[in-house]
Amino acid sequence: MRKRKWGLAVFAILGISMAAVQLLKSKPKNIESPLHRKGMFEWKEERIEQPEIAGEIIDQFQITDWYQELGLPIEHKKTAQFVKQLHGQNVKVYALVGETDWGYESEGQSLIQYLEELVQYNKKRMPAERFDGVMVDVEPYTRSRWKKDPEENMKLYVSGMIAAYRFAQEHDLIFIACIPRHYDDQGLTQQLETLIRDGCDEVAVMDYDCGAEAEKIETEAQLAAKYDKALHCILEFQEVGKHGLTEDKTYRNKGLAAAEAAWEKVDQAFPEMRIVHDYHWSMPLMEMMKEDSE
């Protein structure tokens, strides 16, 4: 992939000093030549209007998969320009979607309604401007009602995801299910298997347990391998205290080298699997580089 220097305009927008350039150049070796796919979560909708920043992040972290939060209605012109630029960097682009309440719809109607908008956008655009798929981050377990009947609520969630996945398949959209790593800990392994088997092309696990990643996602890895699905291992980089994160849940203070070492252990634990290394998410990484340059 072509390497570029960070532009002054990009540094100004991010508030990063020029000293950060040296920091970026001194990143761990594994970031230079990735052996695996590398994904970046992007929760800023306005990043669609800043393709130059996305491009710099992609170059510096050797990103191959970009998950972009995308609101409705879709702004066609700017979105098309954004997607086309990322495709020009050999990066697949996914809409990052999901509302907690969608997890309680057995027919997946709200998620499918969103997918319909994405399909209509793709139909009106040139191939280079089309989204490759969706990263579906639906978290029904965060609602208080979940605790009253986890098994029944999990059935609702899985049913809705399967319905939405079938719709996505009909319209050539890659469908990635983003899940926490604790469904099996709740005794929901059977439904988890159904989700991985029938409800996605790939499964992305929010693996927020620093140092015990391979152990914590062993069930998901075994199921992904059983059904020949790619497995995403998502590591957290948000600051301690954000959304209740503790020191053992995020690599914010541990650094990129520690995260790379953690991914390497996951790769070694599951050597025959297709594992994607996912960063969560772009802004914390930018903040880390700014802090280290000051």
Secondary structure, 3 states (H helix, E strand, C coil): CCCCCCCHHHHHHHCCCCCHHHHHHCCCHHHHCCCCCEEEEECCHHHHHCHHHHHHHHHHHCCCEEEEECCCCCCHHHHHHHHHHHHHCCCEEEEEECCHHHHHCCCCHHHHHHHHHHHHHHHHCCHHHCCCEEEEECCHHHCHHHHHCHHHHHHHHHHHHHHHHHHHHHCCCEEEEEEECCCHHHCCHHHHHHHHHHCCCEEEEECCCCCCHHHHCHHHHHHHHHCCCEEEEEEECCCCCHHHCCHHHCCCCCCHHHHHHHHHHHHHHCCCCCEEEEEECHHHHHHHHHHHHC
